[in-house]
Amino acid sequence: SRSPGVFGAETNEIQSVSRMEGDSVTLNTDVTEIHEDDDILWNFGAEKISEINRATGNFITYDDVLDGRFRDRLKLDDQTGSLTIMNITTEDAGLYELEIRGQKLSLKIFSVSVYARLPVPVISRNTSQCSSSSSSSSSSSSSQQNCSLLCSVVNVGHVTLSWYKGNSLLSSISVSDLSISLSLPLEVEYQEKNSYSCVINNPITNQTTHLDISKLCQPCSECQGQCCASSEAVIRLVLSALVGVATVFFLVYDIRYTSGGDKKRIS
């Protein structure tokens, strides 16, 4: 549908376009051919970034505006006047206005959203769990059966971080700020057979990390038992070495003492 625009121009409703950072985006004029008496202007905010004048044959991109932000990244289609922005960045997000000036003035507005590439979520275990549970004599038996996990991402914005059990959403947290760190906790039972995953997503794409319970979650008693066993092995090794050194010392001392006694008797 069309509505009257400024100064009687016809304006389409704002068209929303979303891209990932580093992609290219083409803003289409939706005309098959530029008429001889048509002028086409592309504006980003209040700045003119491109212009076509069919009568003079001028096809111009203003690469140096906005501190050269668009330098070598703008491309005009000389048949339709469509504008392509290459290697788009988050700074390129905003409103783009197309003006076609001919027998009538028509306007078209694009709202371009640009999303940063998503990192892969990192799942880690709460390393303080065993020490806290071992030092607290009042810990419940149920807490001993749970494994505390944390899913984390850094330097993200406009994303949602979620825990899933199979296809069922367990919990989520969303952020609209830029360059922020997010983390989301989860408790599961040891040796559980269910499938868990941590997902980060924006309106365009997502990244998923699947939880390996058998790798990350071992009962605290087993962890401590392994630590004790390794400590005992180290202690035994040290004691054995000390006994060996003492034995060698006494043997050397005995040999020297015996040799000294023989020399005295000979003299």
C-alpha positions in Angstrom: 0.0 0.0 0.0 1.1 3.6 -0.7 0.6 6.7 1.4 1.2 10.3 0.6 4.8 11.4 1.4 6.5 14.7 2.0 5.5 17.3 -0.6 3.1 15.0 -2.3 5.5 12.2 -3.0 4.3 8.6 -2.9 6.0 6.6 -0.3 6.1 2.8 0.3 6.0 1.6 3.9 9.4 1.1 5.4 11.0 -2.1 4.3 13.1 -3.9 6.9 16.3 -5.6 5.8 18.6 -7.7 8.0 22.1 -8.9 7.3 25.1 -10.4 9.0 28.2 -8.3 9.3 30.5 -8.9 6.3 27.6 -9.7 3.9 26.4 -7.6 1.0 23.0 -6.1 0.8 21.1 -4.8 -2.3 18.4 -2.1 -1.9 16.2 -2.5 -4.9 14.4 0.4 -6.6 11.8 -2.1 -8.0 12.0 -0.4 -11.4 13.0 -2.3 -14.5 14.6 0.6 -16.3 15.5 4.2 -15.5 13.6 6.7 -17.7 15.5 9.4 -19.5 14.2 12.2 -17.4 14.6 10.4 -14.1 17.0 11.4 -11.3 17.8 8.9 -8.6 19.1 9.9 -5.2 20.2 7.6 -2.4 20.5 9.0 1.1 21.8 7.5 4.4 20.2 9.5 7.1 20.8 13.1 6.1 23.8 12.4 3.8 23.6 11.8 0.1 25.6 8.7 -0.8 24.7 8.1 -4.4 23.1 9.8 -7.4 22.1 9.0 -11.0 21.2 11.6 -13.6 20.1 9.9 -16.8 20.1 13.1 -18.8 23.8 13.9 -18.1 24.8 10.3 -17.8 26.2 10.8 -14.3 26.5 7.8 -12.0 28.1 9.0 -8.8 28.8 7.4 -5.4 29.9 9.7 -2.7 32.4 7.5 -0.9 34.0 10.2 1.2 30.9 11.3 3.2 30.8 10.3 6.8 34.6 10.1 7.1 34.8 7.7 4.2 32.7 5.0 5.8 31.4 3.7 2.4 34.7 4.0 0.5 34.9 1.3 -2.2 31.8 -0.4 -0.9 29.0 1.1 -2.9 27.8 -0.2 -6.2 25.1 1.3 -8.4 23.1 -0.7 -11.0 23.1 1.5 -14.1 19.9 -0.1 -15.4 17.6 -0.1 -12.3 19.4 2.3 -9.9 19.5 -0.3 -7.2 22.2 0.2 -4.6 24.5 -2.5 -3.3 26.5 -2.1 -0.1 29.4 -4.6 0.1 31.1 -5.9 3.3 28.5 -4.3 5.5 29.3 -3.4 9.1 27.2 -2.6 12.2 28.0 1.1 11.5 26.0 0.8 8.3 22.8 0.0 10.1 20.1 2.7 9.8 17.6 4.3 7.4 18.3 4.5 3.7 16.1 6.7 1.5 15.5 6.4 -2.2 14.2 9.4 -4.1 13.1 8.9 -7.8 12.6 12.4 -9.3 10.8 12.3 -12.7 7.3 13.0 -13.8 6.4 12.4 -10.2 8.4 12.2 -7.0 8.5 8.8 -5.3 10.2 7.8 -2.0 11.2 4.5 -0.7 12.7 3.9 2.8 14.8 0.9 3.9 15.6 0.1 7.6 18.8 -1.9 7.5 19.8 -4.0 10.6 23.3 -5.5 10.8 24.2 -8.2 13.3 27.6 -9.2 14.4 28.8 -12.8 13.8 27.9 -15.1 16.7 30.5 -16.8 18.9 30.1 -20.5 19.8 28.7 -20.9 23.4 31.2 -22.3 25.9 29.9 -24.8 28.5 31.9 -25.2 31.7 31.4 -26.7 35.1 31.2 -24.7 38.3 34.6 -25.6 39.7 33.7 -24.4 43.2 31.0 -27.0 43.6 33.1 -29.9 44.9 35.1 -27.7 47.3 32.0 -26.0 48.7 30.1 -29.3 49.1 33.1 -31.0 50.8 33.6 -28.2 53.2 30.0 -27.9 54.2 28.8 -30.8 56.4 25.2 -29.7 56.0 25.0 -30.2 52.2 21.9 -32.1 51.2 22.2 -35.4 49.5 20.2 -34.0 46.5 22.9 -31.3 45.9 25.5 -34.1 45.8 23.6 -35.6 42.9 23.6 -32.4 40.8 26.2 -31.0 38.4 26.3 -27.2 38.2 27.1 -25.9 34.7 27.5 -22.5 33.1 27.0 -21.5 29.5 28.9 -18.4 28.5 29.5 -16.0 25.6 31.5 -12.8 25.4 31.3 -9.6 23.3 27.8 -10.0 22.1 24.8 -7.8 21.5 21.1 -8.1 20.4 21.1 -11.8 21.2 19.3 -14.5 23.3 21.2 -17.2 25.2 19.1 -20.3 26.0 19.3 -23.8 27.6 17.4 -26.6 25.9 16.5 -30.1 27.1 15.9 -31.8 23.9 13.6 -29.4 22.0 12.1 -27.9 25.2 13.3 -24.5 26.3 14.5 -24.5 30.0 15.7 -21.0 30.5 16.9 -18.0 28.5 18.3 -14.5 28.8 18.2 -11.7 26.3 20.3 -8.5 25.8 20.1 -5.6 23.5 23.3 -3.9 24.5 26.5 -4.1 22.4 29.7 -5.9 23.5 28.4 -7.5 26.7 29.2 -10.9 28.3 26.4 -13.3 29.1 26.2 -16.5 31.1 23.4 -18.8 32.0 23.5 -21.5 34.8 22.0 -25.0 34.7 22.0 -27.9 37.1 21.7 -31.5 35.8 22.0 -34.9 37.5 25.1 -37.0 37.2 25.1 -39.7 34.5 21.8 -38.3 33.2 20.8 -39.6 29.8 18.8 -36.5 28.6 20.2 -34.3 25.8 21.0 -30.7 26.7 22.2 -27.9 24.5 23.1 -24.2 24.9 22.0 -21.9 22.0 22.8 -18.3 21.2 20.7 -16.7 18.5 19.8 -13.4 16.9 17.0 -12.7 14.3 19.2 -14.1 11.5 21.2 -17.1 12.8 22.2 -19.2 15.8 25.1 -21.1 17.3 24.7 -24.3 19.4 26.9 -26.2 21.8 25.8 -29.7 23.0 26.5 -30.8 26.5 28.6 -33.9 27.0 27.5 -34.9 30.6 29.9 -37.8 30.8 32.8 -35.5 30.1 31.9 -32.5 32.2 30.0 -34.1 35.1 31.7 -36.5 37.4 30.5 -36.9 41.1 32.6 -34.9 43.5 33.5 -38.1 45.5 35.0 -39.6 42.4 36.9 -36.5 41.7 38.2 -36.3 45.2 39.0 -40.1 45.2 41.1 -39.6 42.1 42.8 -36.6 43.7 43.6 -38.6 46.8 44.8 -41.6 44.9 47.1 -39.4 42.8 48.3 -37.6 46.0 49.1 -41.0 47.7 51.0 -42.1 44.7 53.1 -38.9 44.8 53.8 -39.3 48.5 54.8 -43.0 48.1 57.2 -42.0 45.3 58.8 -39.3 47.4 59.2 -41.6 50.4 60.7 -44.3 48.2 63.2 -41.8 46.8 64.1 -40.6 50.3 64.7 -44.2 51.5 66.8 -44.8 48.4 69.0 -41.7 49.1 69.4 -42.7 52.8 70.4 -46.3 51.8 73.1 -45.0 49.4 74.4 -42.5 52.0 74.8 -45.3 54.6 76.5 -47.6 52.1 79.0 -44.9 51.1 79.7 -44.0 54.8 80.2 -47.7 55.7 82.6 -48.3 52.8 84.6 -45.2 53.7 84.7 -46.1 57.4 85.8 -49.7 56.7 88.5 -48.5 54.3 89.8 -46.1 56.9 90.0 -48.9 59.6 91.9 -51.2 57.3 94.5 -48.4 56.6 95.1 -47.9 60.3 95.7 -51.6 60.9 98.2 -51.8 58.1 100.1 -48.8 59.4 
